[in-house]
Amino acid sequence: MASKNKRLVWMQSGGCGGCTLSLLNAETPSLFQALKDAGIDLVWHPSFSEASLDQVQALLEGLAEGRETVDILCLEGAVMTGADGRFHLLPDGSPMSRRIERIARRAGCVVAVGTCAAYGGISAAGDNHTGAVGLSHQGSQPGGLLGGDFLAANGLPVVNISGCPTHPGWVLETLALLAAGALSARDLDPLGRPRFYADKLVHHGCEKNEFYEFKASATAPGQMGCLMEHVGCKGTQAHADCNSRAWNGEGSCLSGGYPCINCTSPDFADPGHGFFHTPQVAGFPVGLPTDMPKAWFVALSTLSKSATPHRVRHNATCDRITLPPSLPKKSKP
Amino acid sequence: MTRRLLGPFNRVEGDLAVTLDFTDGKVSRAAVSAPLFRGFERMLVGREPLDALAIVPRICGICSVSQSVAAARALAGLYGIRPPADGQRVINLIHAVENVADHLSHFYLFFLPDFARADYADRPWFAEAERRFKAQQGAATAPMLEARAVLMRFMGTLAGHWPHTLALQPGGVTRVIQAAERVRLQQWLRAFRRFLETHTFGDSLEAVAAIDSERALQDYRSRRPGADLALFLDIADDLALSALGRAQDRFIAAEAYPDEQGCWSPAGLWRNGATEALDIAAITEDNHSSWLAGSGAHGPGHADTVPLPDKAEAYSWSKAPRIGGQCAETGALARALMRGEPLLQEMTARQGGTVLTRVLARVTEIARLVPLMESWLTALDLEAVLLAPTPGTIVAQEAVGLTEAARGMLGHWVLVENERISRYQIIAPTTWNFSPRDSAGQAGPLELALEGVKADDPQALQVQHIVRSFDPCQVCTTH
């Protein structure tokens, strides 16, 4: 009897392979067990499969022609459409972009793993002379390789697991939901991102929250204070659960002492300012916390700065806590 | 003459195709192609210098920290600063974690599964190789991935996450370590050591690092038959991997893991059995066979990257790096030779750089690095400042940042005009190893290593072993 497992094919194009490497950080269970437990057969992955050379060519051609089936197609890396696809050629001289499109149009569902595959990402940064695009977006605009109105055989648009890199949990949980038929269009945000992580903001659960509340700001990376006012942090605008879902055991950009650069957002690589500076107008950041009216932000910031405890203000520019929180005053006997 | 086009190669980082010409049944000419180009050198132009820290790690998901280290070092040159001693120790720890994890991933996930192919079903070691090393399913895979993930927790604690951290700055690192955190890091490193000593080596790391001759290596192999390294040595013996994949036998390395006293592994150029100082000014690139404008040798500080996808004589997006006009091989074996490791010196003197010596250098480096990491953790002054502030202005208009990635020498050449990057050139390890021909027609290391190989089997397995013995990273190669 044929396996009821879902057949997963993973392709790579204009990217760094970092989303795959991040997947290897999955713990308990590790990657291959997690896929197996989710009922997924990894038919092909460029980093992990035994088959090589002609065997791969035959498999991918079979998928493109429909002789082989694929339930879940994952693409990692942008699609290189410039110069008739010559920025990424297959060994036979044909463009990789064409092969990706042919397989995607036959796949049960299509998943863009990482910001590059979703929107073009870092590969589309600057003048984008390679014509790097995402599967169904070019930057934040619908379009890309497959067109903004693309729907896969299962009726879903491209599932954009954006992030640079992606958290292994985002990928494995999305794949498990897809394999179980438990991900619907309602579960994706307007940019196609799974809402289970994209409806949170990086700000949620940030260990610098007390500094944020009192606008006790760091002036450089590596200081304890909030990095939003001066050091370019976009955690209050970035859609991801990085501070409520730990990376590599116990990390996040903020716990590491450096700003969030909003890497789940389509155009994060070209912010229009230095990554380590916050552009300001009249002393207030241009990028305000999500859904916050400017007048209230200005009013609350001014108020909270005037109320900042000495301890918090002092620690903000230190590289470690030098003034601990005080204990409750002793009650009189 | 017949021609065979091989590709796409998998279990290499990025994309690779190889064209082989055969004469009398053996490869008479190989042309190595990197078929993907993104153009990071162009993306960096016009940005603020520090922005390189956010852009360059994304060149590569497997050598991400190495890219950060090279950029941070180049920027430190621009700003005229250097990390404090303990900041450098933490940089070294973060960098060593990536390099060790890469070595392990290469050995277990990319390289060994080829020996579990049915093509080898008649070999005496096959049943055991298939049981342990079969792609994705081998018994060695799950414990390795669990051990690797525990090691990678270092990245969560010290660097926020991996890959693509911003924790590495020109003046050090953005995160101090508390005493309790060091306890956790030491627990994780001990767990990782236990995995290595149980599975990979079947012996203490110190005993493996002490193997100083081929005779001692044979002793180890006979004493520890259950170890994964010993099984690989059996396979290597049977398949004569010591005679496979010899290139120019000219090796290049940068300094690795600097400290107050100097560094753990020195820079140098090794040729004709002797080590010379590394002359950075003698490094050039040649775009003759690249789909890029320009031909003839030019220093990396004096060239821009202009794609020409229609260039007739080209066959790769990779440039051809040379030192003093010659190509050179880089990687763990080069580092071992610069350090004067007796085992690898003896083997290289006898057999040259081969599939066996490249892989052995990589795996035994793990046994050396983990104790080193333990000593850095112990020596770390928890009260010390780990980050020198980056000044507001640069003091130099150009700088070079060199380091050793897992797979060899990585260099960043940066020029600044009007406080913006005006040129940024990168030479990655696999740019050296998988270089195409230069304008003098000189073949790159892999191209030479494939000459003379018999590759008439359907899967050209010897070619695959040679290719993977370099631990190629093609996304870095063309960047």
Interface residues (C-beta under 8 A of the other chain):
Chain A: Q12 S13 G14 G15 C16 G17 G18 C19 T20 L21 S22 L24 N25 A26 E27 T28 S30 L31 F32 Q33 L42 P46 S47 F48 S49 E50 A51 S52 L53 D54 Q55 V56 Q57 M80 A83 R86 F87 H88 L89 L90 P91 D92 M96 I122 S123 A125 G126 D127 H129 T130 A132 C164 P165 A220 P221 G222 A246 W247 N248 G249 E250 G251 S252 C253 L254 S255 G256 G257 Y258 P259 I261 C263 A269 G274 F275 F276 D319 R320
Chain B: L5 L6 G7 P8 F9 N10 R11 E13 G14 D15 A17 P35 L36 F37 R38 G39 R42 M43 V45 G46 R47 E48 L50 D51 L53 A54 I55 R58 I59 C60 G61 I62 S64 S105 L109 F110 P113 D114 A116 R117 K134 A135 Q136 Q137 T141 A142 L145 E146 R148 A149 V150 M152 R153 F154 M155 G156 T157 L158 A159 G160 H161 W162 P163 H164 T165 L166 A167 Q169 G172 V173 T174 R175 V176 Q178 W291 P307 P309 W317 V385 L386 L387 P389 T390 P458 Q459 A460 Q464 V475
